[in-house]
Amino acid sequence: MEKANKNVDSKKKPVGMSVEICTHFDCMEQKLFFQAVVMPDISEVLNKYAPALGCLGAYENLESEEK
């Protein structure tokens, strides 16, 4: 019987995947359209493939401050 190395975890734990999407909008309608139509699709794809990459699939809505 082989001894398991106590320093090496045999189960891989998923890590968080941070994604930053930088955008610029000329008007509020463009920003609203992006948030309503594009962002759900992006988050769905990221959540679908995150487990295959060894990442958590949780989506966090992080918005950067506009200057």
N, CA, C and O atoms as a Maestro MAE file, in Angstrom:
{
 s_m_m2io_version
 :::
 2.0.0
}

f_m_ct {
 s_m_title
 :::
 protein
 m_atom[268] {
  # First column is atom index #
  i_m_mmod_type
  r_m_x_coord
  r_m_y_coord
  r_m_z_coord
  i_m_residue_number
  s_m_chain_name
  s_m_pdb_residue_name
  s_m_pdb_atom_name
  i_m_atomic_number
  :::
  1 25 0.838 -1.177 0.000 1 A "MET " " N  " 7
  2 3 0.000 0.000 0.000 1 A "MET " " CA " 6
  3 2 0.889 1.248 0.000 1 A "MET " " C  " 6
  4 15 1.852 1.327 0.762 1 A "MET " " O  " 8
  5 25 0.567 2.206 -0.842 2 A "GLU " " N  " 7
  6 3 1.379 3.415 -0.945 2 A "GLU " " CA " 6
  7 2 0.951 4.446 0.086 2 A "GLU " " C  " 6
  8 15 -0.232 4.592 0.393 2 A "GLU " " O  " 8
  9 25 1.934 5.152 0.611 3 A "LYS " " N  " 7
  10 3 1.632 6.228 1.548 3 A "LYS " " CA " 6
  11 2 1.267 7.487 0.775 3 A "LYS " " C  " 6
  12 15 1.927 7.839 -0.203 3 A "LYS " " O  " 8
  13 25 0.243 8.144 1.207 4 A "ALA " " N  " 7
  14 3 -0.140 9.413 0.581 4 A "ALA " " CA " 6
  15 2 0.665 10.533 1.215 4 A "ALA " " C  " 6
  16 15 0.825 10.584 2.434 4 A "ALA " " O  " 8
  17 25 1.162 11.415 0.391 5 A "ASN " " N  " 7
  18 3 1.909 12.564 0.887 5 A "ASN " " CA " 6
  19 2 0.925 13.535 1.525 5 A "ASN " " C  " 6
  20 15 -0.002 14.006 0.867 5 A "ASN " " O  " 8
  21 25 1.124 13.833 2.798 6 A "LYS " " N  " 7
  22 3 0.195 14.701 3.517 6 A "LYS " " CA " 6
  23 2 0.263 16.149 3.048 6 A "LYS " " C  " 6
  24 15 -0.678 16.910 3.269 6 A "LYS " " O  " 8
  25 25 1.366 16.543 2.403 7 A "ASN " " N  " 7
  26 3 1.509 17.916 1.926 7 A "ASN " " CA " 6
  27 2 0.783 18.159 0.607 7 A "ASN " " C  " 6
  28 15 0.553 19.307 0.227 7 A "ASN " " O  " 8
  29 25 0.426 17.093 -0.086 8 A "VAL " " N  " 7
  30 3 -0.243 17.216 -1.375 8 A "VAL " " CA " 6
  31 2 -1.700 16.825 -1.203 8 A "VAL " " C  " 6
  32 15 -2.009 15.725 -0.744 8 A "VAL " " O  " 8
  33 25 -2.579 17.720 -1.567 9 A "ASP " " N  " 7
  34 3 -4.011 17.451 -1.478 9 A "ASP " " CA " 6
  35 2 -4.429 16.672 -2.720 9 A "ASP " " C  " 6
  36 15 -4.227 17.136 -3.842 9 A "ASP " " O  " 8
  37 25 -5.007 15.496 -2.523 10 A "SER " " N  " 7
  38 3 -5.383 14.668 -3.658 10 A "SER " " CA " 6
  39 2 -6.601 15.217 -4.401 10 A "SER " " C  " 6
  40 15 -6.788 14.923 -5.582 10 A "SER " " O  " 8
  41 25 -7.418 15.999 -3.732 11 A "LYS " " N  " 7
  42 3 -8.592 16.594 -4.372 11 A "LYS " " CA " 6
  43 2 -8.276 18.035 -4.752 11 A "LYS " " C  " 6
  44 15 -7.862 18.841 -3.919 11 A "LYS " " O  " 8
  45 25 -8.483 18.339 -6.032 12 A "LYS " " N  " 7
  46 3 -8.255 19.712 -6.478 12 A "LYS " " CA " 6
  47 2 -9.448 20.562 -6.074 12 A "LYS " " C  " 6
  48 15 -10.597 20.203 -6.334 12 A "LYS " " O  " 8
  49 25 -9.172 21.676 -5.446 13 A "LYS " " N  " 7
  50 3 -10.232 22.595 -5.059 13 A "LYS " " CA " 6
  51 2 -10.350 23.677 -6.121 13 A "LYS " " C  " 6
  52 15 -9.337 24.234 -6.543 13 A "LYS " " O  " 8
  53 25 -11.570 23.986 -6.562 14 A "PRO " " N  " 7
  54 3 -11.715 25.040 -7.572 14 A "PRO " " CA " 6
  55 2 -11.324 26.402 -7.010 14 A "PRO " " C  " 6
  56 15 -11.538 26.701 -5.835 14 A "PRO " " O  " 8
  57 25 -10.758 27.197 -7.869 15 A "VAL " " N  " 7
  58 3 -10.363 28.550 -7.488 15 A "VAL " " CA " 6
  59 2 -11.285 29.549 -8.180 15 A "VAL " " C  " 6
  60 15 -11.929 29.223 -9.178 15 A "VAL " " O  " 8
  61 25 -11.343 30.752 -7.649 16 A "GLY " " N  " 7
  62 3 -12.172 31.786 -8.258 16 A "GLY " " CA " 6
  63 2 -11.565 32.279 -9.556 16 A "GLY " " C  " 6
  64 15 -10.345 32.385 -9.681 16 A "GLY " " O  " 8
  65 25 -12.414 32.578 -10.516 17 A "MET " " N  " 7
  66 3 -11.965 33.082 -11.807 17 A "MET " " CA " 6
  67 2 -12.426 34.525 -11.928 17 A "MET " " C  " 6
  68 15 -13.621 34.793 -12.047 17 A "MET " " O  " 8
  69 25 -11.483 35.448 -11.896 18 A "SER " " N  " 7
  70 3 -11.874 36.847 -12.020 18 A "SER " " CA " 6
  71 2 -11.813 37.255 -13.484 18 A "SER " " C  " 6
  72 15 -10.842 36.967 -14.184 18 A "SER " " O  " 8
  73 25 -12.852 37.922 -13.928 19 A "VAL " " N  " 7
  74 3 -12.953 38.375 -15.311 19 A "VAL " " CA " 6
  75 2 -13.296 39.849 -15.290 19 A "VAL " " C  " 6
  76 15 -14.215 40.278 -14.593 19 A "VAL " " O  " 8
  77 25 -12.551 40.616 -16.059 20 A "GLU " " N  " 7
  78 3 -12.833 42.046 -16.152 20 A "GLU " " CA " 6
  79 2 -13.219 42.362 -17.590 20 A "GLU " " C  " 6
  80 15 -12.500 42.015 -18.527 20 A "GLU " " O  " 8
  81 25 -14.344 43.015 -17.755 21 A "ILE " " N  " 7
  82 3 -14.809 43.417 -19.074 21 A "ILE " " CA " 6
  83 2 -14.833 44.936 -19.100 21 A "ILE " " C  " 6
  84 15 -15.619 45.569 -18.394 21 A "ILE " " O  " 8
  85 25 -13.970 45.510 -19.917 22 A "CYS " " N  " 7
  86 3 -13.891 46.973 -20.028 22 A "CYS " " CA " 6
  87 2 -14.739 47.421 -21.211 22 A "CYS " " C  " 6
  88 15 -14.608 46.895 -22.316 22 A "CYS " " O  " 8
  89 25 -15.591 48.376 -20.974 23 A "THR " " N  " 7
  90 3 -16.479 48.862 -22.028 23 A "THR " " CA " 6
  91 2 -16.532 50.378 -22.015 23 A "THR " " C  " 6
  92 15 -16.170 51.023 -21.031 23 A "THR " " O  " 8
  93 25 -16.984 50.927 -23.116 24 A "HIS " " N  " 7
  94 3 -17.231 52.367 -23.218 24 A "HIS " " CA " 6
  95 2 -18.534 52.540 -23.986 24 A "HIS " " C  " 6
  96 15 -18.715 51.963 -25.058 24 A "HIS " " O  " 8
  97 25 -19.420 53.321 -23.442 25 A "PHE " " N  " 7
  98 3 -20.712 53.545 -24.077 25 A "PHE " " CA " 6
  99 2 -20.899 55.033 -24.341 25 A "PHE " " C  " 6
  100 15 -20.563 55.877 -23.510 25 A "PHE " " O  " 8
  101 25 -21.448 55.337 -25.528 26 A "ASP " " N  " 7
  102 3 -21.713 56.729 -25.885 26 A "ASP " " CA " 6
  103 2 -23.008 57.240 -25.266 26 A "ASP " " C  " 6
  104 15 -23.179 58.445 -25.077 26 A "ASP " " O  " 8
  105 25 -23.913 56.328 -24.953 27 A "CYS " " N  " 7
  106 3 -25.181 56.760 -24.354 27 A "CYS " " CA " 6
  107 2 -25.682 55.683 -23.384 27 A "CYS " " C  " 6
  108 15 -25.204 54.548 -23.390 27 A "CYS " " O  " 8
  109 25 -26.632 56.060 -22.572 28 A "MET " " N  " 7
  110 3 -27.183 55.153 -21.563 28 A "MET " " CA " 6
  111 2 -27.887 53.957 -22.205 28 A "MET " " C  " 6
  112 15 -27.875 52.861 -21.644 28 A "MET " " O  " 8
  113 25 -28.500 54.157 -23.373 29 A "GLU " " N  " 7
  114 3 -29.197 53.063 -24.045 29 A "GLU " " CA " 6
  115 2 -28.234 51.934 -24.408 29 A "GLU " " C  " 6
  116 15 -28.583 50.758 -24.300 29 A "GLU " " O  " 8
  117 25 -27.023 52.291 -24.837 30 A "GLN " " N  " 7
  118 3 -26.031 51.271 -25.170 30 A "GLN " " CA " 6
  119 2 -25.632 50.472 -23.932 30 A "GLN " " C  " 6
  120 15 -25.498 49.250 -23.994 30 A "GLN " " O  " 8
  121 25 -25.443 51.162 -22.813 31 A "LYS " " N  " 7
  122 3 -25.070 50.486 -21.574 31 A "LYS " " CA " 6
  123 2 -26.189 49.557 -21.109 31 A "LYS " " C  " 6
  124 15 -25.926 48.424 -20.707 31 A "LYS " " O  " 8
  125 25 -27.427 50.025 -21.161 32 A "LEU " " N  " 7
  126 3 -28.562 49.196 -20.749 32 A "LEU " " CA " 6
  127 2 -28.718 47.978 -21.652 32 A "LEU " " C  " 6
  128 15 -28.999 46.879 -21.174 32 A "LEU " " O  " 8
  129 25 -28.536 48.171 -22.958 33 A "PHE " " N  " 7
  130 3 -28.617 47.055 -23.897 33 A "PHE " " CA " 6
  131 2 -27.542 46.018 -23.587 33 A "PHE " " C  " 6
  132 15 -27.814 44.818 -23.579 33 A "PHE " " O  " 8
  133 25 -26.324 46.484 -23.333 34 A "PHE " " N  " 7
  134 3 -25.217 45.578 -23.014 34 A "PHE " " CA " 6
  135 2 -25.518 44.775 -21.757 34 A "PHE " " C  " 6
  136 15 -25.316 43.561 -21.728 34 A "PHE " " O  " 8
  137 25 -26.000 45.453 -20.717 35 A "GLN " " N  " 7
  138 3 -26.283 44.766 -19.453 35 A "GLN " " CA " 6
  139 2 -27.456 43.801 -19.574 35 A "GLN " " C  " 6
  140 15 -27.468 42.756 -18.923 35 A "GLN " " O  " 8
  141 25 -28.440 44.139 -20.400 36 A "ALA " " N  " 7
  142 3 -29.635 43.304 -20.511 36 A "ALA " " CA " 6
  143 2 -29.463 42.133 -21.475 36 A "ALA " " C  " 6
  144 15 -30.006 41.054 -21.243 36 A "ALA " " O  " 8
  145 25 -28.714 42.340 -22.552 37 A "VAL " " N  " 7
  146 3 -28.643 41.324 -23.597 37 A "VAL " " CA " 6
  147 2 -27.305 40.582 -23.615 37 A "VAL " " C  " 6
  148 15 -27.280 39.354 -23.705 37 A "VAL " " O  " 8
  149 25 -26.215 41.306 -23.531 38 A "VAL " " N  " 7
  150 3 -24.897 40.693 -23.707 38 A "VAL " " CA " 6
  151 2 -24.379 40.040 -22.428 38 A "VAL " " C  " 6
  152 15 -23.889 38.912 -22.472 38 A "VAL " " O  " 8
  153 25 -24.478 40.725 -21.295 39 A "MET " " N  " 7
  154 3 -23.919 40.199 -20.041 39 A "MET " " CA " 6
  155 2 -24.494 38.845 -19.623 39 A "MET " " C  " 6
  156 15 -23.732 37.985 -19.180 39 A "MET " " O  " 8
  157 25 -25.797 38.620 -19.744 40 A "PRO " " N  " 7
  158 3 -26.299 37.282 -19.369 40 A "PRO " " CA " 6
  159 2 -25.677 36.167 -20.208 40 A "PRO " " C  " 6
  160 15 -25.400 35.084 -19.692 40 A "PRO " " O  " 8
  161 25 -25.455 36.424 -21.499 41 A "ASP " " N  " 7
  162 3 -24.833 35.417 -22.357 41 A "ASP " " CA " 6
  163 2 -23.383 35.173 -21.965 41 A "ASP " " C  " 6
  164 15 -22.924 34.031 -21.939 41 A "ASP " " O  " 8
  165 25 -22.664 36.248 -21.661 42 A "ILE " " N  " 7
  166 3 -21.264 36.110 -21.252 42 A "ILE " " CA " 6
  167 2 -21.168 35.319 -19.951 42 A "ILE " " C  " 6
  168 15 -20.343 34.413 -19.834 42 A "ILE " " O  " 8
  169 25 -21.998 35.656 -18.984 43 A "SER " " N  " 7
  170 3 -21.941 34.951 -17.696 43 A "SER " " CA " 6
  171 2 -22.347 33.485 -17.848 43 A "SER " " C  " 6
  172 15 -21.807 32.620 -17.160 43 A "SER " " O  " 8
  173 25 -23.292 33.200 -18.741 44 A "GLU " " N  " 7
  174 3 -23.706 31.814 -18.973 44 A "GLU " " CA " 6
  175 2 -22.549 30.987 -19.536 44 A "GLU " " C  " 6
  176 15 -22.324 29.856 -19.104 44 A "GLU " " O  " 8
  177 25 -21.824 31.547 -20.490 45 A "VAL " " N  " 7
  178 3 -20.684 30.842 -21.084 45 A "VAL " " CA " 6
  179 2 -19.576 30.646 -20.055 45 A "VAL " " C  " 6
  180 15 -18.998 29.564 -19.963 45 A "VAL " " O  " 8
  181 25 -19.278 31.696 -19.277 46 A "LEU " " N  " 7
  182 3 -18.232 31.573 -18.257 46 A "LEU " " CA " 6
  183 2 -18.594 30.519 -17.221 46 A "LEU " " C  " 6
  184 15 -17.745 29.719 -16.829 46 A "LEU " " O  " 8
  185 25 -19.842 30.510 -16.775 47 A "ASN " " N  " 7
  186 3 -20.275 29.525 -15.783 47 A "ASN " " CA " 6
  187 2 -20.271 28.107 -16.353 47 A "ASN " " C  " 6
  188 15 -20.015 27.145 -15.628 47 A "ASN " " O  " 8
  189 25 -20.553 27.979 -17.646 48 A "LYS " " N  " 7
  190 3 -20.585 26.659 -18.277 48 A "LYS " " CA " 6
  191 2 -19.189 26.040 -18.348 48 A "LYS " " C  " 6
  192 15 -19.021 24.846 -18.098 48 A "LYS " " O  " 8
  193 25 -18.191 26.855 -18.690 49 A "TYR " " N  " 7
  194 3 -16.848 26.320 -18.897 49 A "TYR " " CA " 6
  195 2 -15.931 26.451 -17.688 49 A "TYR " " C  " 6
  196 15 -14.823 25.916 -17.707 49 A "TYR " " O  " 8
  197 25 -16.354 27.140 -16.645 50 A "ALA " " N  " 7
  198 3 -15.515 27.324 -15.457 50 A "ALA " " CA " 6
  199 2 -15.113 25.995 -14.808 50 A "ALA " " C  " 6
  200 15 -13.941 25.833 -14.468 50 A "ALA " " O  " 8
  201 25 -16.026 25.042 -14.622 51 A "PRO " " N  " 7
  202 3 -15.618 23.772 -14.003 51 A "PRO " " CA " 6
  203 2 -14.557 23.022 -14.820 51 A "PRO " " C  " 6
  204 15 -13.691 22.360 -14.248 51 A "PRO " " O  " 8
  205 25 -14.620 23.123 -16.135 52 A "ALA " " N  " 7
  206 3 -13.626 22.461 -16.978 52 A "ALA " " CA " 6
  207 2 -12.250 23.092 -16.809 52 A "ALA " " C  " 6
  208 15 -11.228 22.434 -17.007 52 A "ALA " " O  " 8
  209 25 -12.229 24.361 -16.444 53 A "LEU " " N  " 7
  210 3 -10.970 25.066 -16.225 53 A "LEU " " CA " 6
  211 2 -10.506 24.966 -14.780 53 A "LEU " " C  " 6
  212 15 -9.441 25.476 -14.432 53 A "LEU " " O  " 8
  213 25 -11.297 24.312 -13.935 54 A "GLY " " N  " 7
  214 3 -10.951 24.184 -12.524 54 A "GLY " " CA " 6
  215 2 -11.260 25.434 -11.731 54 A "GLY " " C  " 6
  216 15 -10.620 25.704 -10.715 54 A "GLY " " O  " 8
  217 25 -12.232 26.196 -12.184 55 A "CYS " " N  " 7
  218 3 -12.600 27.445 -11.518 55 A "CYS " " CA " 6
  219 2 -14.026 27.343 -10.992 55 A "CYS " " C  " 6
  220 15 -14.805 26.491 -11.421 55 A "CYS " " O  " 8
  221 25 -14.346 28.219 -10.065 56 A "LEU " " N  " 7
  222 3 -15.714 28.293 -9.574 56 A "LEU " " CA " 6
  223 2 -16.602 28.873 -10.658 56 A "LEU " " C  " 6
  224 15 -16.148 29.684 -11.465 56 A "LEU " " O  " 8
  225 25 -17.842 28.472 -10.685 57 A "GLY " " N  " 7
  226 3 -18.750 28.967 -11.701 57 A "GLY " " CA " 6
  227 2 -19.602 30.126 -11.252 57 A "GLY " " C  " 6
  228 15 -20.466 30.578 -12.004 57 A "GLY " " O  " 8
  229 25 -19.389 30.616 -10.063 58 A "ALA " " N  " 7
  230 3 -20.219 31.711 -9.558 58 A "ALA " " CA " 6
  231 2 -19.884 32.992 -10.291 58 A "ALA " " C  " 6
  232 15 -18.716 33.307 -10.515 58 A "ALA " " O  " 8
  233 25 -20.913 33.724 -10.663 59 A "TYR " " N  " 7
  234 3 -20.750 34.989 -11.385 59 A "TYR " " CA " 6
  235 2 -20.975 36.134 -10.423 59 A "TYR " " C  " 6
  236 15 -21.991 36.183 -9.730 59 A "TYR " " O  " 8
  237 25 -20.032 37.051 -10.381 60 A "GLU " " N  " 7
  238 3 -20.172 38.243 -9.558 60 A "GLU " " CA " 6
  239 2 -20.250 39.443 -10.479 60 A "GLU " " C  " 6
  240 15 -19.454 39.566 -11.411 60 A "GLU " " O  " 8
  241 25 -21.193 40.323 -10.230 61 A "ASN " " N  " 7
  242 3 -21.355 41.514 -11.049 61 A "ASN " " CA " 6
  243 2 -20.486 42.623 -10.481 61 A "ASN " " C  " 6
  244 15 -20.861 43.283 -9.513 61 A "ASN " " O  " 8
  245 25 -19.330 42.822 -11.082 62 A "LEU " " N  " 7
  246 3 -18.416 43.865 -10.648 62 A "LEU " " CA " 6
  247 2 -18.350 44.927 -11.734 62 A "LEU " " C  " 6
  248 15 -17.981 44.634 -12.871 62 A "LEU " " O  " 8
  249 25 -18.701 46.141 -11.395 63 A "GLU " " N  " 7
  250 3 -18.669 47.224 -12.362 63 A "GLU " " CA " 6
  251 2 -17.556 48.190 -11.999 63 A "GLU " " C  " 6
  252 15 -17.367 48.527 -10.830 63 A "GLU " " O  " 8
  253 25 -16.829 48.627 -12.999 64 A "SER " " N  " 7
  254 3 -15.796 49.622 -12.750 64 A "SER " " CA " 6
  255 2 -16.441 51.005 -12.729 64 A "SER " " C  " 6
  256 15 -17.481 51.234 -13.346 64 A "SER " " O  " 8
  257 25 -15.801 51.913 -12.009 65 A "GLU " " N  " 7
  258 3 -16.331 53.266 -11.917 65 A "GLU " " CA " 6
  259 2 -16.053 54.009 -13.206 65 A "GLU " " C  " 6
  260 15 -14.949 53.940 -13.746 65 A "GLU " " O  " 8
  261 25 -17.055 54.721 -13.700 66 A "GLU " " N  " 7
  262 3 -16.884 55.528 -14.896 66 A "GLU " " CA " 6
  263 2 -16.452 56.921 -14.499 66 A "GLU " " C  " 6
  264 15 -16.971 57.501 -13.546 66 A "GLU " " O  " 8
  265 25 -15.498 57.449 -15.237 67 A "LYS " " N  " 7
  266 3 -14.977 58.784 -14.931 67 A "LYS " " CA " 6
  267 2 -15.679 59.829 -15.749 67 A "LYS " " C  " 6
  268 15 -15.374 61.015 -15.629 67 A "LYS " " O  " 8
  :::
 }
 m_bond[267] {
  # First column is bond index #
  i_m_from
  i_m_to
  i_m_order
  :::
  1 1 2 1
  2 2 3 1
  3 3 4 2
  4 3 5 1
  5 5 6 1
  6 6 7 1
  7 7 8 2
  8 7 9 1
  9 9 10 1
  10 10 11 1
  11 11 12 2
  12 11 13 1
  13 13 14 1
  14 14 15 1
  15 15 16 2
  16 15 17 1
  17 17 18 1
  18 18 19 1
  19 19 20 2
  20 19 21 1
  21 21 22 1
  22 22 23 1
  23 23 24 2
  24 23 25 1
  25 25 26 1
  26 26 27 1
  27 27 28 2
  28 27 29 1
  29 29 30 1
  30 30 31 1
  31 31 32 2
  32 31 33 1
  33 33 34 1
  34 34 35 1
  35 35 36 2
  36 35 37 1
  37 37 38 1
  38 38 39 1
  39 39 40 2
  40 39 41 1
  41 41 42 1
  42 42 43 1
  43 43 44 2
  44 43 45 1
  45 45 46 1
  46 46 47 1
  47 47 48 2
  48 47 49 1
  49 49 50 1
  50 50 51 1
  51 51 52 2
  52 51 53 1
  53 53 54 1
  54 54 55 1
  55 55 56 2
  56 55 57 1
  57 57 58 1
  58 58 59 1
  59 59 60 2
  60 59 61 1
  61 61 62 1
  62 62 63 1
  63 63 64 2
  64 63 65 1
  65 65 66 1
  66 66 67 1
  67 67 68 2
  68 67 69 1
  69 69 70 1
  70 70 71 1
  71 71 72 2
  72 71 73 1
  73 73 74 1
  74 74 75 1
  75 75 76 2
  76 75 77 1
  77 77 78 1
  78 78 79 1
  79 79 80 2
  80 79 81 1
  81 81 82 1
  82 82 83 1
  83 83 84 2
  84 83 85 1
  85 85 86 1
  86 86 87 1
  87 87 88 2
  88 87 89 1
  89 89 90 1
  90 90 91 1
  91 91 92 2
  92 91 93 1
  93 93 94 1
  94 94 95 1
  95 95 96 2
  96 95 97 1
  97 97 98 1
  98 98 99 1
  99 99 100 2
  100 99 101 1
  101 101 102 1
  102 102 103 1
  103 103 104 2
  104 103 105 1
  105 105 106 1
  106 106 107 1
  107 107 108 2
  108 107 109 1
  109 109 110 1
  110 110 111 1
  111 111 112 2
  112 111 113 1
  113 113 114 1
  114 114 115 1
  115 115 116 2
  116 115 117 1
  117 117 118 1
  118 118 119 1
  119 119 120 2
  120 119 121 1
  121 121 122 1
  122 122 123 1
  123 123 124 2
  124 123 125 1
  125 125 126 1
  126 126 127 1
  127 127 128 2
  128 127 129 1
  129 129 130 1
  130 130 131 1
  131 131 132 2
  132 131 133 1
  133 133 134 1
  134 134 135 1
  135 135 136 2
  136 135 137 1
  137 137 138 1
  138 138 139 1
  139 139 140 2
  140 139 141 1
  141 141 142 1
  142 142 143 1
  143 143 144 2
  144 143 145 1
  145 145 146 1
  146 146 147 1
  147 147 148 2
  148 147 149 1
  149 149 150 1
  150 150 151 1
  151 151 152 2
  152 151 153 1
  153 153 154 1
  154 154 155 1
  155 155 156 2
  156 155 157 1
  157 157 158 1
  158 158 159 1
  159 159 160 2
  160 159 161 1
  161 161 162 1
  162 162 163 1
  163 163 164 2
  164 163 165 1
  165 165 166 1
  166 166 167 1
  167 167 168 2
  168 167 169 1
  169 169 170 1
  170 170 171 1
  171 171 172 2
  172 171 173 1
  173 173 174 1
  174 174 175 1
  175 175 176 2
  176 175 177 1
  177 177 178 1
  178 178 179 1
  179 179 180 2
  180 179 181 1
  181 181 182 1
  182 182 183 1
  183 183 184 2
  184 183 185 1
  185 185 186 1
  186 186 187 1
  187 187 188 2
  188 187 189 1
  189 189 190 1
  190 190 191 1
  191 191 192 2
  192 191 193 1
  193 193 194 1
  194 194 195 1
  195 195 196 2
  196 195 197 1
  197 197 198 1
  198 198 199 1
  199 199 200 2
  200 199 201 1
  201 201 202 1
  202 202 203 1
  203 203 204 2
  204 203 205 1
  205 205 206 1
  206 206 207 1
  207 207 208 2
  208 207 209 1
  209 209 210 1
  210 210 211 1
  211 211 212 2
  212 211 213 1
  213 213 214 1
  214 214 215 1
  215 215 216 2
  216 215 217 1
  217 217 218 1
  218 218 219 1
  219 219 220 2
  220 219 221 1
  221 221 222 1
  222 222 223 1
  223 223 224 2
  224 223 225 1
  225 225 226 1
  226 226 227 1
  227 227 228 2
  228 227 229 1
  229 229 230 1
  230 230 231 1
  231 231 232 2
  232 231 233 1
  233 233 234 1
  234 234 235 1
  235 235 236 2
  236 235 237 1
  237 237 238 1
  238 238 239 1
  239 239 240 2
  240 239 241 1
  241 241 242 1
  242 242 243 1
  243 243 244 2
  244 243 245 1
  245 245 246 1
  246 246 247 1
  247 247 248 2
  248 247 249 1
  249 249 250 1
  250 250 251 1
  251 251 252 2
  252 251 253 1
  253 253 254 1
  254 254 255 1
  255 255 256 2
  256 255 257 1
  257 257 258 1
  258 258 259 1
  259 259 260 2
  260 259 261 1
  261 261 262 1
  262 262 263 1
  263 263 264 2
  264 263 265 1
  265 265 266 1
  266 266 267 1
  267 267 268 2
  :::
 }
}
